[in-house]
Amino acid sequence: MRLLLDTHVALWAIVDSPVLPTVARGMIADPDNEVMISAASIWEIAIKHQISRGRPDAMPISGEQALEHFQAGDFRLLAITAAHAAAVDRLPLHHRDPFDRLLVAQALVEPLRLVTHDDRLQAYSDTIILI
């Protein structure tokens, strides 16, 4: 199966967070699955890290650190294409977060199964895996 991890799931995977559900750990560890991380997720991590520095809810890693972790792991990086960006325009406004909307568009265009913890994203497609 070709999987695209949303930003939270990707972050939980690389910091080995206990919040990451067992089912998601299994999907990520399964050698038969191709696990992808979007450039949009690295971008979102970088922005949140810069904005939240020094606060108790700070993003635990930088965009550069996230990229290093993803490259060192068995993750494939997914670039953002013009087709991905344009596909956002066809999505209903079930969700307003621009990063999540781009991840949905990428999953639909490629096609990939988007793995997310955000139940609002499930409204976009039955191919989205809610964990």
N, C-alpha and C positions, 0 to 999 in steps of 0.2 A: 504494500500500500504506500502511496506517496502522501506524506503528511507535511503540513505547514503548521508550525507551532505559533500560537499568538504570543505576544511579547511577554505576558506574565508567565505562561507555561514555559517558554524558552528560558526566562530568567530563573524560574524555580528549578529547571533541569540543570543549569550550569552551576548554581550555588548549592545544589543538593538539598533543597528546602524540604522540610517535612510536610509542607502544605501540598506538594505535588502528589496527586492521588496515585495509588498503586497501579491502577489501570493505565494511566498515562506513562508511568515509569516503564511498564511492560511494553507499551507501544514504541517508546523511544529506544528501548534496549533491543527490540526485536530486529535481528539482522536482515529479515525479509522486508522491513520497512525502510523507505528512503525518507529521512527526516530533514526538512528544510527550515531555514531561518531567513526571513525577509530582511533586506536592507532597511526596510521601514522600522523593524523592531530594534535594530542597532541604532538607528536615528532617534527613535523614541527614548531608548535607554540613555543615550548621550544627552539629550535635552533634559530629561528628568534628573540625571546626575548633576548637571551643571546648575539647574534651578534649585535643587534641594540640598546642596552642600551644607553640612554643619547642622542640619535639622534632624530631629530624632527619627523622622520618617524618610530619611535620605535614601536615594537609590544606592544600593550597596556597591555597585561597580560602575565604572565609566563605560562609554561606548567602545573605547579602544580595548579595555579589558574584556568586555563581552565578545568583541570580534576575535580576540586571541583565544578565548575559551571555545568559541564555536569552531574556529579553524583547527584547534587541537583535538576537538571531539569528532564524532562521526556525523557532523552536520554539513549539509550542503547549503551554500549561500544562494539566495534568490535575489537577483537584481530587480529593480523597479523599471519596467519598460513603459513606453508611451501607451501601449495597449492596456496595461494594468491601470494607468492613471485615467485613461479615457473610460474604462469600464466602471469606474466609481460613479460616473454620471447616470448610469442605468440602474443603480441601486435605489430602492425605496429608502426613505429616511427612518428605518427602524432604529438606527443608531447614529449618533451625531459625531462620535469621535473619529477624526480623519485618519488616524493610524489604523484603527480597527476596520474602517470602511475600505481602506486600501488593501488590508490583508484579505478581506472577503473577496474583493475584486480579483486579487492575484489567485486566490484559490479557485474561483470560478473560471478564470481565463485559462489557467494552466492545463488541466484541472488537477487540483490537490484537495485533500481532506483537511480542512482547518480544524485544529485541536484547540479548544478554548474553554475557559471557565465562565465566560460571559454568556448567560442564557439569552440575552437580547440578540446575539448574533445568530442564534438558531433559526430565527425568523427568515433569514436570507436563503437557506437551502437545507434540504435534508441530508446533504453531504457533510455538513458541519458536525463535528464530534464534540459534544458537550461533556466535560469531565467534572 
